[in-house]
Amino acid sequence: MSANFFRSVKRKIVRGIFQSDRFKRYLETSFFGQYFVRRQAVKSFDLMAGFVYSQILLCCVKLNIFNFLKDGPKDIGRMSDFLNLDKAKFDCLFMGASAIGLIEKDEDDVIDLTVQGHIFANDKGLLALILHHEMFYRDLMEPVAFLKEKDMETSLNKYWGYVEQRGVPSDAESEQKTENAKRYSELMAISQPLVTDQLFSAYDFTRHTSVLDVGGGKASFSIRLAKFIPGINVANLDLPEVCEEAKKNVKQAGLVDAIKIIPSNFFEDEIPSGYDLVTLIRVLYDHSEESVIKLLQLIRKSLSSNGKLLIAEPMANNIFPGISCDAYFWFYLTVMGKGRPRSSKELIALLRDSGFSKARCLKTTLPIQTGVVLAEA
């Protein structure tokens, strides 16, 4: 019997249970049923209250609570003075942040970070993303209107300068393009370690002598790779206005001789050849299917017979369906205006259609954050 048969039977059983008042009462009163009912109730409430949770987290970042408690616990009076809130508002924020597991208070009225709080306090990339999400929240204030209105202009669409902006003339001034490049490259750079940490643990770069990072932004990954493997030939390719920022960072890192900066539009220009590894880090998922296939074909054309392509980005999860990152990235990328999350299976199929002989998924310690696919020419 097929999986669809069992899925159909399961759906009928579940539907019958929840349409029966008698069975619902049984669940609420039986020993094992009460556990199920309570667990589902908590999950349902979390879904309803999720936006409030995100706003509590945003308040903690904007009010600098994580940094204030980072070096050690503080008594409640000192924290109250630091936040400068009236008692009712202080209690509101304190109880909210405690309830979602960011801070805790002991019997002596001393407040400290929890394990989750320390994770946020010590990760600049996460803090930058939380602040960035303020505009994402604004875009979703009227979610149904966003879904129904065609080509609706959003804050995210305007923020990410390389996306075809809605309502913006195609002949936008170069100054605006440069400003957009600085803006999105800065966020990508500060949050880059979230992905590259996973990439370095999943793949051995020492097997390569030359690496081309396509869409490398401000050269954060290129700089880290050049420092990690002295003597390796590294190149960073991105739009001309982005490369201006990359040059500054490479010079500041003292790696001008180690990293080549290549100004180029990788959808219109040929990909430089001569590299035995090409990397695409957080590039494909915010582009359309047509653009992705075009880029993969250009990269395949540039690689020699033993060349490889490494893709690293958040991927739709095809092992645990419905995981939260799937919901998040579908909405984020749709609000942004282009692209969609793809599973490793989808990427592997696209790679094969683009001329790559082999492709496989590499294991990462945090798949909810980063997926990695390795392809061979």
Secondary structure, 3 states (H helix, E strand, C coil): CCHHHHHHHHHHHHHHHHCCHHHHHHHHHCHHHHHHHHHHHHHHHHHHHHHHHHHHHHHHHHCCHHHHHHCCCEEHHHHHHHHCCCHHHHHHHHHHHHHCCCEEECCCCEEEECHHHHHHHCCHHHHHHHHHHHHHHHHCCCHHHHHHCCCCCCHHHHHCCCCCCCCCCCCCCHHHHHHHHHHHHHHHHHHCHHHHHHHHHHCCHHHCCEEEEECCCCCHHHHHHHHHCCCCEEEEEECHHHHHHHHHHHHHCCCCCCEEEEECCCCCCCCCCCCCEEEEECCHHHCCHHHHHHHHHHHHHHCCCCCEEEEEECCECCCCCCCHHHHHHHHHHHHHCCCCCCEHHHHHHHHHHCCCCEEEEECCCCCCCCEEEEEEC
